[in-house]
Amino acid sequence: MINFAVGLLMDEHLSFIPLLTVVGLAFVVPLFLARFPQIPVVVGEILAGIIVGGSVLGIVHEDFTLALLAEIGFAFLLFLSGLEIDFSILTTQSPRSKNGATHPLVLATGSFLLTLMMASLVGFLLARNGLVNDPWFTALILSTTSLGIVVPVLKERGLNTTRYGQTILLAALLADLATMILITVYVAVFTSGLTFDILLIFLLFFAFMLIYRLGFGIIRRPFVRRLIEQLESATSQIKVRFALTILMTFVVLAEFVDIELILGAFLAGAVISLISRPEDRNLVEKLDAMGYGFFIPVFFVMVGVQFELNTLIENPSSLLLAFLVLLAAFAIKFSASLIFKLSFNWRETIAGGSLLSARLSLIIAAAAIGLRIEAISEATNAALILVAALTSTFSPLIFNTLLPPAKKEIQRRFLIFGAANLGIQVADVLMRHGEKVYFLEPDKSLGDLARDQGLEVIEGGSTRDCLEKAKVTEVESLLVMTGGDKLNLEVCKTAVSMGVESIVTIVNDPARLTEFTDLGVEAITPGMLRPTIIATMARNPDLFDLLTSTSDDRDIREVLVRNRALVGKPISELVFPGDSLIMTISRNGQMIIPHGSSRLEHGDRLTVAGTFDALKQFQQLVRNH
């Protein structure tokens, strides 16, 4: 078999040298651009392709192997774009708004409709002056944005959970999703005419809903999950195989109904995103590694290889077109984003327009389709690639310049007084939950033993001096874990007098329990704790697992409401991270089960369940003043 394959390659005169060149460039480009983090890697891959392509050095030319891998990379790009869609930003939006603020979904929809209108006007103006062939397809291309740039920029600035960030995310999501569908329909009409066969496109959406409904129910069955976990080994990788099967199924369906694979690949990623669970995050990492590690870089390098640089340089009209399209790309999004002024200030409005002006993956993919069906010329394709490179580089820079940096979140800190065995065991559990822990230990020998284990220990003089040195009033909670009740009580009294709000301690003698509880301290006796834990395990095993497990990314956390902008507003009108849930509200010693109409008050203590990322975002939102 191997000899046959080698003979076939020799007969067909196939060589892996061009592929080695492309893969080598994909490896070198990120290393080179590490010194220029403001330039997207995709832009560097395209530029590298231009250099080794026919426009400059002429080292690499398209052959069967590169064309096939680039096509797979194109499908993977759209597949991973669908996989990154967080549909919770659609489902978590309340239908109502308050204080005259326009709903984010209304703003996002209005922004896209204005974008489509402005892009259509630009397309017809360019066509009227003979600069483009197809005004409608040009309008659709100019209506795109780059969700892959919008999401990380907002996350980096801590804005993705705010009303402003949710509005920008929705606008980007609608732009990508709607233009994807419109381009698919337009290409089908362009190539086959307006026939009933166009209705076959809905076959893709039927398959999408069918797989979502069936997959959502089947995959969540316990025996199915156990089977999947058994087969998720180094050699089986059943989750990856399932995802790739879904991808190829939608690609084949798109081929069957005679449309471009762009929508099929995107829907495949979206359905995987919908049916996956938080513990399937490693699947996304593996698919990202496959796509961005090999196939997608080949696609972008080949985009550069096929780039007609000479057409752009030698033809003055092409340079004029590139300049006009660049201006139009910013003007369209800035104009459409003026609707954001209904809810935000001018600085936020203009910044939002600049970020939405970023175009990268989708505009390049759409340009490749337009070039293939001859809806756009080589000059237009070159202009659009240049626009993608420039907007994806400068749009985030403009956004970051217009909006001041978000305040960095201060990590929660827990202070443990007493570095004996129990204190170290508690610290180990807290640290495995991702918390920051440090110790106060009056006994130098115990402190040294804790340091030998890599723990941070603070020493001082008196109890008050130690607590002041540790800035005890700034910690999330003080845990008093010394071996004696007398010392524990002394530390608790001192901490209460200093204004520490959350204190937890261990009480060895149950007869002294009231001395601690009268101080408002959460006191635990070992004898009382054991039956409570056993009863909890028996009555609520899943809840106990959620509280104690450190092997996944789920947790329960209590958060104090300090953000006065949230006070007095119903929970249904607030935008919280999609993977978080308010379980209870503690107020003035009472436990409240929240409903959509429940209103938050300053000082409420919320018990929240969710993923680590969602809890981090939730905590930042309710604590910001």
ZASELUM-450129 format. One record per residue: x, y, z of N, C-alpha, C, O in turn. Coordinates in steps of 0.05 Angstrom, whole numbers, plus 5000, padded with zeros to 4 digits. Example, Ala and Ser with C-alpha at 12.3 -4.5 7.8 and 13.67 -1.06 7.14 Angstrom:
526448865156524649105156526449345156528549345169
525749555142527349795143525850015157526850235161
END
This chain:
501749765000500050005000501750255000501250444985
503950255017505650485018507150524991507350744981
508050304979509350324954507550424932508350584915
504950344934502950444915502650744917502550884897
502350834943501951124947504351284937504051494925
506851184943509151324934509251324903509951534891
508651104891508551094861506551294850507051414829
504251304863502151494853503151784855502651934837
504451844877505452114880507552184859507652404848
509251984853511352034833510052064805510952224788
508051894800506751904773505352164769505352274747
504152264791502652514788504452764792503552984791
507052714796508952934800508153114823508453354821
507152994844506353154868508853184886510453004888
509053414898511253474916510253604941508353764940
511453534963510653654989512353894996512054015017
514053974977515754204983514054464986514554615005
512154514968510454754972508954744998508654955012
507954505006506554485032508454535055507654665074
510854435053512854495074513354785076513554895098
513554925054513955215054511655355068512155535084
509155285061506855405073506655355103506155535119
507155105111506955035139509255165155508855255178
511555185142513855325155513255625160513855735181
511955745140511156025143509056055166509256245182
507155865167505155875188506455855216505455955236
508755715217510255695243511755945249511856025272
513056065229514856285233513356545239514156715255
511056585225509656845227508956915255509457145263
507656735271507056815299509456885315509357065333
511656755310514156815325515157095318515957245336
514957165293515857435284513957645295514857855304
511357595294509357795303509157815333507657995343
510557645348510457665377511457935386510758035408
513158065370514258325376512258545368512658775376
510158475353508158675344505358565350503958485332
504658555376502058425383499658565372497458445372
499858825363497558965352496858865324494658925315
498558715311498058605284496958325287498358145297
494558275277493457995278495157805263496357865242
495357555273496957345260495957295231497457245213
493257315228492157265201493257455180493857375158
493657705188494757905170497657825163498357845139
499157735183501857645177501957405158503757395141
500057225161499956985144499357065115500456955096
497557255111496857345084499257485072499957445049
500657655087502957795077505257605070506557635050
505557395086507557185080506857045054508656985038
504256995050503456865026503957035001504656934980
503557305004504057484982507057474975507757484951
508757464995511657474990512557224975514157244956
511556984983512456734970510856664945511556484931
508656814941506956764918508056884892510256984891
506356864872507156964845507657254843508957344825
506557414862506857704860509657794867510458014859
511157644883513757724892515857514885517257544864
516257314901518357124897517656894879519356774866
515156824877514256614860515156334869515456154852
515556294894516456034905514155834906514455594900
511755924915509455754919507255824899506556054895
506155614886503855634869501755434877502455224889
499355484871497155304880497355044865497555034840
497254824880497054554868494754404882493354524898
494354154874492054004884492153984915490154024928
494453924926494653884955494054134970492554134989
495254354962494854614975491954704972490754814990
490854664948488054744943486154594961484254704972
486554334964484854164981485054245010483054285024
487554285020487954355048486854645053485754695075
487154825034486055085037483055085038481855235054
481754905022478854875023477954765050475954865061
479454575061478754475087479154685108477554715127
481354845105481755065124479555275123478855385143
478555325099476255505095473855405111472555555125
473255145108470955025122471455035152469655095167
473954975161474554975189474255255201473355295224
475055455185474855735194471955805201471355925222
470055735183467255795188466155625209464455705225
467055375211466255185232466955295260465255295278
469455385263470255485289468955755295468555825318
468255915274466756165279464056105290463156235309
462755895280460155815291460455705319458755745336
462655565324463155445350463555665372463055615395
464555895364465156115383462656275390462756435408
460456235375458056395380456956325407456456085413
456456525424455156495450452256575447451656815450
450556385443447756445439446356545464444056645463
447656525487446456615512446156915512444457015527
447657065496447357355496444757425482443857655484
443557235467440857285456438757215476436657345478
439156995491437056895509437057035536435057015550
439257165543439257295569438357585569438357715589
437557675545436657955544433757975552432057825542
433158165569430358215578428958365556430158535543
426258325552424758465532424158755541423158905525
424858825566424259095575426759245581428959125584
426559495581428859665589427859875608425459905612
429660015621429060195642430360465638432460475624
429160665649430260935648430661035619432461185613
428860945602428861045574431060915557431360995534
432660735568434760615552433660415532431860255539
434560425508433660245487434859975490437159945497
433259765486434159495490436559425472436559505449
438559275482440859215466440159065440441459125420
438258885440437558745416436358935395436858905371
434859135404433759335386435959505373435959555349
437859585390440159745380441759585360442559685340
442259325367443959165349442559115322443759135301
439959065323438459015298438359275282438759265257
437859495295437759755280440459815268440659915246
442659755283445359805272445859635247446959735228
445059385247445459215224443859305200444859315177
441359385205439659475182440859735170440859765146
441759915187443060155177445560085162446160205141
447159895172449559805159448859695131450259765111
446759535129445959425103445159645084445759635060
443759845093442860065076445160225067445360295043
447060295085449360455077451160295058452260415039
451460045064453259875046452059855018453459844999
449359835017448059814991448460074975448960074951
448260304989448760564976451660574966452060664943
453560494982456360504973456760314950458260384931
455660074951455959884929454959994903456259954882
452660124903451560234878453160474868453460514844
454260634887455960864879458460754866459360864846
459660544877462160434865461560304838463160334820
459260174836458560044811457960254789458660224766
456660474797455860684778458360814766458360904744
460560814782463060934772464960724760467260784755
463860484756465460274743467660154759469460034748
467560174786469660074803469159784813470959644820
466559704813465859424821463859324800462459474787
463759054799461858924780459058884791457158944778
458958794816456358714828455858884853457158834873
454059074852453659244875452459104899453059164922
450658904894449358764916451358594932451358594956
453058444918454958274931457058444946457858384968
457758674934459558854947458358964973459758994993
455759014972454359114996454358915018454758975042
453958655011453958445032456758415044456958365068
458758435027461458405037462158635057463358595078
461258875050461859105067460159105092460759265111
458058945093456358925117457458745139456558745161
459558595132460758415152462258555174462858795171
462758415195464558515216466258275225466158065213
467758305246469458085256468858025285469958155303
467157825289466457745316468957635331469257665355
470857525315473357415327475157635338476857575354
474757885329476258105341474658245362475858325383
472058275358470358415378470358275405470658405425
470058015405469857865430472357885447472057965471
474757825437477057845455477658135464478658175486
477158335447477658605456475758685479476758805498
473258615477471358675499472058525524471858635546
472858265521473558115544476058225558476158245583
477958305542480458415553479958675569481258725589
477958825560477359075573475259045595474559235608
474258795600472258755621469558865614468058925633
468958905589466459025581464358825571462058905566
465058575568463358385555460758325571458858235559
460758375597458358325613456758575618454658565631
457758805609456259055613454159085591454258955571
452259265596450159315576451359415550450459345528
453459585552454759685528456159455513455859435489
457659285528458959065515457058875502457558765481
454858815516452858635505451658745479451058595461
451259005478450259135454452159095430451259025408
454659145435456759115414456858825405457058765381
456858635425456958355418454558265401454858125382
452158355408449758295393449958405365449258265345
450958655362451258775336453158615318452658565295
455358525330457358365315456158085308456557985286
454757965327453557705322451557715300451557545282
449757915300447757935280448957995252448057895232
451058165252452358225227453557975214453257925190
454957815231456257575220454157365211454357255189
452157325228450157115222448357195199447957035181
447457445199445657525177447057545150445957455130
449457655150450957665124451657395114451757345090
452157205133452756925125450356815109450756685088
447956855120445556745107445056885081444356765061
445257155082444657305057446657245035445757225011
449157215041451157145021450556875009450756834985
449756685026449056415016446756424997446856304976
444656565005442256584987442956734961442056654940
444556954964445157104940446856944920446356954896
448756794931450456634913448756424899449156364875
446856304914445156104901443456224879443156104858
442356464883440856604863442656684839441856664816
445056774846446956874826447756644807447956694783
448156404818449156184802446956024788447255914766
444555994802442455824792439955974784438155854772
439756224791437356374785435256334807435656174826
433156494806431056484826429156254821427156294806
429756024832428055784828427255674855428155764876
425455474853424555344878426855194892426655124915
429055134877431254994889432555164912433855054929
432055424912433055594933431955504960433255534981
429455404960428255314985429755084997429455025021
431354944981432954724993434954815014435954655030
435555075014437355185034436155135062437655095081
433455135064432255085090432754805100432354745123
433754625082434454365090436754375111436854215129
438554565107440754605126439654675154440554575174
437754855154436554945180434954725192434854695217
433654555176432154325187434154135200433654035222
436354085186438453905198439554025223440053885242
439854285223440854425247439054385271439954305293
436454425267434554395289434254095297433954035321
434353915278434153635284436453535301436053405321
438853605293441253525308441253655335442053525355
440453905336440354045362438353905381439053855404
435953845371433953725389434753445397434653385421
435653285378436353005385438953005402439152865422
440953155393443453155406443253265435444553155453
441653475439441353585465440253385485441053375508
438353215475437153015493438852775497439152675519
440052675475441552425476444152455491444752295508
445652665485448252705497448152745527450052685541
445852845536445652895565444652655581444352675605
444152435567443352185582445852075596448052065584
445551995621447951905637449551685624451951695624
448151485613449651255601451151345576453251235570
450051535561451351645538453851795546455951765534
453651955567455952115577458151915586460551965582
457251705600459351515609460751375586463151345586
459151305565460351185542462351375528464451295519
461551625526463251825513465851855529468051875517
465551875555467951905572469851665569472251695570
468651425567470251185563471851185537474051085536
470651305516471851305490473451565485474651595463
473551745504475051985501477951945510478952065529
479251765496482051695502483851805481483051925461
486451765485488451875466488051765438488651895418
487151515436486851385409484051415398483751425373
482051425415479251435405478451725398477451775376
478751915417478052195413475252215401474852335380
473252085414470552065403469152335400467652365381
469752515418468452785415469452925390467853055376
472052915385473153035362472052915337471253055318
471852645336470752505313467852585308466952615285
466352605330463552685327463252965315461653015297
464953155326464853435316465553445286464253585271
467653295278468453295250466353165232465953235209
464952955243462752835228460453035223459353045202
459853185244457753395241458653595220457053685203
461153685221462253875201461853765173460753905156
462853525168462653415141459753365133459153385109
458053295152455153265145453953515134452553515114
454553745147453453995138454754085112453454205095
457354035109458754105084457553945061457054055039
457053685065455853525044452953615038452153615015
451453685059448753785055448854045038447154075020
450754215044450954465028451654394999450654524980
453354194995454054114968451653984954451154024930
449953844970447653704959445553914948444353874927
445154124963443254334955444554544937443354744929
447154494929448554654910448954944919448355134904
449854974944450555234954453355234964454555014968
454455464970457155484981457155365009455155375023
459455245017459655115043459755305066459655215089
459755565061460155765082458055735104458655745128
455455715096453255695115453255415129452755395153
453755205113453754935125455854905147455254805168
458354995141460454975161459855145186460355055208
458755375181458055555204455955425222456155425246
453855315209451655195225452654945240451754885262
454554805228455754565242457054655268456654525288
458654865267459854965291457855065311458155025335
455755195301453755305319452255085334451755115358
451654865320450154655334451954505354450954425375
454454485349456354365368456454545393456554455416
456454805388456555005410454054975428454255005452
451754925416449254915430448954655447447954665469
449854435436449454175450451754105469451453915485
453954245467456254185485455754275513454054455518
457054155532456854225561459454355570461454345556
459354485594461854615604464254435605466454525600
463754175612466053995614467153915587469153775585
465854005565466853945538468754155527469354165504
469654335545471354555537473954455524474954575506
474854215533477254115521476854035491478754035476
474353975484473753925456474254175439475454155417
473454405449473854655434476854705431477754795410
478354645452481254695451482554505430484454585416
481654265429482754075409482054155380483754145363
479554245376478754335350480254585342480954625318
480554765361482155005355485054935347486155055329
486154735361488854655355489054545327490954595312
487054385319487054275292486654495271488154505251
484754675276484154875257486355085255487555125233
486855225277488755445277491655345277493455505271
492055095283494754985283495654895255498054885250
493754835237494554735211492854835188493754985171
490254755188488654795164488155095158488455185135
487355245179486655535174489055695165488755865147
491455665178493755805167494355745138495155925123
493955495129494355425101492455595084493255695063
489955615093487955775077488856065075488856175053
489756185097490456475095493056515080493356715066
494956335083497456365067496756345037497856485021
494956165031494256125002492556364992492656434968
491156495010489856745002491956954993491557094973
494156965008496357145001497757054976498457224959
498056794972499356684948497756764923498956834902
495156764925493456824902492857124900491557214881
493957284918493457574918494957694894497357654890
493457844878494557974854495658254862494358454857
498058254873499258504881499858684857499558934859
500658564835501258724811498758864801498959094792
496558734802494058854794493359104810492359294800
494059084836493459314854495359544849494559774850
497959474844499959684841499859814814500160064812
499659654793499859754766497359894756497460054737
495159844769492559954759491760184778490960124801
491860434770491060664787488260634798487660714820
486460524781483660504790483460304813481760334831
485160104814485159904836486060044862484959994883
488160214860488960354884486860544894486360564918
485460674875483260854882480960694895479860784915
480460454884478360284896479060204924477360204942
481560124929482360044955482060264975481160224998
482860514967482560744985479660804991478860855014
477960794970475060854974473660634991472060695008
474460384986473260165002474060195031472460135049
476560265036477460305064475860525078474960495100
475560755064473960965075471060885080469960945101
469960735060467260645063466860445086464860455100
468860275090468760075111468460205138466860115155
469860425143469660565169467060735169465660745189
466560875147464261055146461560905150459861005164
461360665138458860515141458360435170456160475180
460360335183460060245211459760485230458160465249
461260695226460960935243458161055240456861125260
457161065215454461175211452261005224450461105237
452560745220450560555231450560555261448560495274
452860605273453160595302452060835316451960845340
451261035301450061275313447561215329446761365346
446260985322443860905337444560845366442760855383
447060785371447860725399447560965417447460935442
447561205405447261445421444661455436444361615455
442761295429440161275443440561185472438961235489
442761035477443160925504445960985515446360955539
447761085498450561125508451561395500450261535484
453761485512454861745506456361745479456661535467
457261975471458562005444461161845443461661715422
462661845464465161695464464761395460466061265444
462761295475462161005472460960945445461560735433
459361125435458161085408460261065386460260885370
462061265386464161265366466061025369466960905349
466760965394468460735399467160475389468560305378
464560445394463160205384463260185354463659975343
462960415340463160415311465960335301466160195281
467960425316470760355307471260055311472459935293
470259935333470759655337469259485317470259285308
466759565311465159405292466259445263465459295245
467959635259469159675232471259465226472059425203
472159315246474159105242472958885225470758775231
474358815203473458595186475858415181478058515176
475458155182477757985179476957725165476957715140
476357525180475957255169473657245149473957145127
471257355157468857325141469057485115468157395094
470257725116470457885091472357745071471957755047
474557625082476357485064475057235052475357175029
473457095069472056855059469956935038469656805018
468557155044466457245025467757334999466757284977
470057475001471457564977472457324960472357334936
473357114974474156864959471856744944472156654922
469456754956467056644942466356824919465756724897
466357084923465757274902467657254878466757274855
470157204884472157164863471556904847471956894823
470756704862470256444850467856454831467956324810
465756594838463356614821463456854802461556904788
465756994803466157224785464257454791463557614773
463457474817461757704825463557944830462558174829
466057904836467958124840470458054824470957824816
471958264818474458234802476858184820476758204844
479158134806481658094821482358354836483358344859
481858584823482458844836480758884861481758974881
478158814859476358844882477258654905477258734928
477958414897478858214917481358314932481558294956
483258424916485758534928485058774947486258794969
483258934939482459164955481159074981481659185002
479458874980478058775004480058645023479758675047
482058495013484058375031485658595045486258565068
486358805030487759025042486059165063487159235084
483459195058481659315078481559135103481559245125
481458875099481358695122483858725139483658735164
486158735126488658765141488759025157489659025180
487959245144488159505157486059545179486659645201
483559465174481459505194481859325218481359415241
482759085214483158905236485558995254485658915277
487359145242489659245258488959505272489559535296
487659695258487159965270484559995285484460165303
482559835279479959865294480259815324479259985339
481559605333481959575362483659795374483159875397
485659895359487260115370485560365374485860495395
483760425355482060655358480160625382479760805397
479060375384477160325406478560355433477460485451
480960245436482460265461483260555467483560635491
483660715446484360995451481961155460482261335477
479661095449477261255455476161185483475061365496
476360935491475260855517477460805537479460665530
477360925561479460875581479460585589477360455588
481760485598481860195606479960135629479660305647
478759905628477059815650478859755674481159665672
477659795697479159735722479659435723477859265719
482159365730482859085732481558965758481559095779
480558725755479358595778481458515799483558405792
480858575824482658495845481858215854479558175862
483758035853483057755860482257735889483457865907
480257565894479357525922481657405938483257245928
481857495964484057395981482857286007480957416018
483857066015482956946041485356936060487556856052
484857036084486957036105486356826125484156816137
488256646130487956436150489756496173492256506170
488556526197490156566221490656296234488856166245
493156196232493855936242494655746220493055666204
497255676219498355506198498755226207500655086198
497055126225497154846233495954676212495254776190
495654416217494754226197492054296184491654296160
490054376202487354436192487454686174486254686152
488954886182489155126165490355076138489455176118
492454906137493754836112491854676094491854706070
490354496106488454336091486254506079485454476056
485254706094483254886084484455056061483155106041
486955146065488255306044488555146018488155255996
489154886021489454715997486854705981486954725956
484654675995482054665981481454925968480554935945
481955145982481355415970483055465946482055565925
485655385947487455435924486655265900486955345877
485655025905484754855883482254965870481554885847
480855135884478555285873479455545860477755705851
482055585858483155825845483256075862483556295852
483056045889483056275907485856345916487656175916
486256595923488856695934488756675964486856785977
490656535976490656486005493356566017495456516005
493356686041495856726055495256706086492956706094
497356676101497156596129498156816148499956976141
497056816172498256956195498856736216497056586224
501256726225502056516244503956626265506256696259
502956646291504756756312507056576318509256666326
506656316314508856116320510756106296510056026275
513256196301515256206279515755936267516155916242
515855726283516555456272514355366253514855246232
511755406261509555336243509555506218509055406196
510355766221510455936198512655846178512255846154
514955756189517055656172516255406157516955376133
514755226171513854976158511955046135512054916114
510255246139508355326118509855446094509055396071
511955606099513555716078514955496062515155516037
515855296076517155076062515254936042516254816022
512754956046510754846027509855036006507954985991
511255276004510655465984508455655990507355785972
507655676016505355846024506456116033508656136043
504756316030505556586038504756636067502356596074
506656706084506156736112506957016121509157116113
505257146137505857416147506257386177504657256191
508257516188508757506217508757796227509157986213
508157816253508058086265508258066295509157856306
507458276309507558276338504958186351504357956351
503458386361500858316373498858226352499358246328
496558126362494458036344493558266326493258226302
493058496337492158726321494258806301493658866278
496758816310498958886291499058696267499458776245
498758436274498758236252496558276233496958276208
494158326243491758366226492058616209491258616186
493058826221493459076206495459046184495159146162
497658896190499758856171498658686147499558726124
496858506153495658336132493358476117492158366099
492758726125490458876113487958706114486658656093
487258626138485058436142482358546132480558396125
482058806133479458926125478958906095476758956085
481058836079480758816050480458526040480158486016
480458336058480358056050477457976046475558096057
477057756031474357646027473357526053470957566059
475057386067474157266092476657196109478757136098
476257226135478357146154477656876166475456846177
479456686164478956416175480856376199483356366196
479756356223481356326247481456036254479455906261
483855916251484255626252486455546271487855346265
486755686293488855596312487655366328485255306327
489355236344488554996359486955056384485654866394
486955296394485655356420483355546417483455736402
481155496432478755666431479355946442478256146433
481155956463481756216475483056406455482156636452
485056306440486356476421484556536397484556756386
482956346389481056386367479056616375478556786358
478056616400476156816408477557096409476357296401
480057096419481457356420481857476391481357716387
482557306373482957396345480357496333480257696320
478157346338475557416327474657686339473657856324
474957726365474157986377475758216365474558426359
478358176361479958386350479158446321478858686313
478658236305477858276278475158416276474758586258
473258346293470658476293470858766300469558936287
472558836320472959116327474259276304473959516303
475659136286476959276264475059296239475759416219
472659186242470759206220470758986200469759026178
472058756206472058536187469258416185468058356205
468258396161465458316157465058006158463057916168
466957856146466557566144468857426160471157446153
467957286181469857136197468756856201466456816209
470456656197469756376201471856256220474256306217
470856106240472755996259471855716267469555636262
473655566279473155296289472955316319474655446332
470955186331470555186360470754896370469054736362
472654836386473054556395471054486418470154256419
470454676435468654626458465854736451465554976451
463854566446461154666439459954846459458355016452
460854826485459654996506460455296502459055466512
462555346486463455616481462355736455463155956447
460655586442459755666415458355936416458756096397
456655986436455256236437457056486440456356696431
459356446452461256666454462156766427462657006423
462256586408463056656381460756766364460956966350
458456626367456156706350455056976359453957126343
455357046385454457306394456057536381455157766379
458457466371460157666357459357696328460357876314
457657516318456957516290458857346273458957376249
460357176286462357006273461056746264459356636279
461756646240460856386232462656176246464956136239
461456046266463055856282462155566276459755506273
464155386275463655116268464954936289467254976297
463454736298464554536316464854276302463054196287
467054136305467553886290465353686294464553536276
464253666319462153466325459553526309458253336301
458953786306456553856291456953826261454953776247
459353856252459953866223459553596210458553576188
460453386223460453116211457653026203457152946181
455653036222452952946214451753126193450253026176
452353386193451253566172452353486145450753486125
454953426143456153356117454953096107454253066084
454752896125453652636117450752666108449952536088
449152816122446352856114446152996087444452926071
447953196082447953336057448653146034447453156013
450652976038451452786018449152596011448752515988
447652516032445452326027443052466013441852345995
442452706021440052846010440652975983438952965965
442953085980443653235955446453165945448253335948
446852925934449552845926450753025904453053085905
449053105885450053275863450853555874452953665865
449253655892449953925904452553895920454254075918
452953685935455353645950457753625931459953735937
457353485909459553465889460253735878462653795873
458253895872458754165861460254335881461954495874
459554305907460854465928463754385933465454555939
464354125930466954025937468853965914471253955918
467753925890469453835868471254065858470454295857
473753995852475654185841476754085814478754175804
475353885802476253755777474953865753475553785731
473054055756471754175733471754485736472954585755
470354625718470354915719467855035731467055255724
466354875747463954975759464355025789465954895802
462755215800463155285828460655435837459055525821
460455465864458455635876459955845892461855775907
459056095890460456305903458456515914456356555903
459156635937457556855948458857115941461257155944
457257305932458257565922456557785935454157765936
457857995945456558215958455958435937457758505921
453458535936452658735917453659005926452859105947
455559125911456559385918456159585895456659825898
455359485872454959665848452259795851450159665847
452260055857449660195861448060225836445660285837
449260185813447760195788445759965785443859985770
446259755801444459525800442159535820440259395819
442459715840440559735862437859825852437660025837
435759685861433059765855432059655828429759705821
433759515813432859415787432059115789433358965803
429959045775429158755775431358585762432758675744
431658345772433658165761433258115731435158085716
430658105723430058055695431158265676431458215652
431658505686432658725669435658755669436758915655
437058585685439958595687441158395669440158175665
443458465658444958285640447258155655449258285661
446957905661448957755675450257555656449057485635
452657445662453857245644451957005640450556925658
452056895616450156685609450456435625448456295630
452856365634453356115649453356165679454856045693
451556345688451356395717448356405725446656465709
447856335750445156325760445056415789446556315806
443356615796443056705823441156505838438856465830
442256365858440756165872439156285896436856215900
440456455912439156575935440156865938442256935929
438557025953439357285961439157295991436957246003
441357366005441357396034441157696041442957846033
439057766056438658056062437658076091435457976098
439158216108438358276135437658016150435657996165
439257806146438857556160436757376148436257156158
435457466126433357306113434357196087435957316073
433456956080434156816055431856856036429656766042
432456966013430357025993430856855968433056845958
428756715958428956575933428356775911426156875909
430256825893429857045873427956965850427856735842
426557165841424857145817425657365798427357535805
424557365774425257575755424557855764425858045757
422457875781421558135791423058225816422758445826
424758045828426258105852428158335846429558335826
428258535865430058765861432458745880432158665903
434758805870437158795886437459045903436559255896
438659005927439259235945442259225951443559025951
443259465958446059495964446659325990445159356010
448659165989449358996012448158716010448758556028
446558655990445458385987447858195983449758255969
447557955995449557745990448257535972446357395980
449357515948448157335928449757075927452157065927
448256845927449456585923449156515894446856495884
451356485880451256455851452656205843454856135853
451456055824452755815812453455875784452056025770
455655755774456455795747459255695741460555575758
460255745717462955675710464855875722464056095730
467455805723469455985735469456255721469456465733
469456255694469556505678467056665684467256915687
464656535684462156685688462156805716461257035720
463056655737463056755764464956985767464457175782
467256975753469157195754467857445742468157665753
466557415719465257645707462957745724462557985727
461357565736459157645753460157805777459058015784
462257705789463357835813464358115806463958305821
465658145783466658405774464258595770464458835776
462058495758459858665752458458765777457959005779
457958595797456358685820458158835841457058965858
460758815838462558945857463459225847464259385863
463359275821464259525811462459755821460059735820
463759955831462160185842461360375820460060575825
END
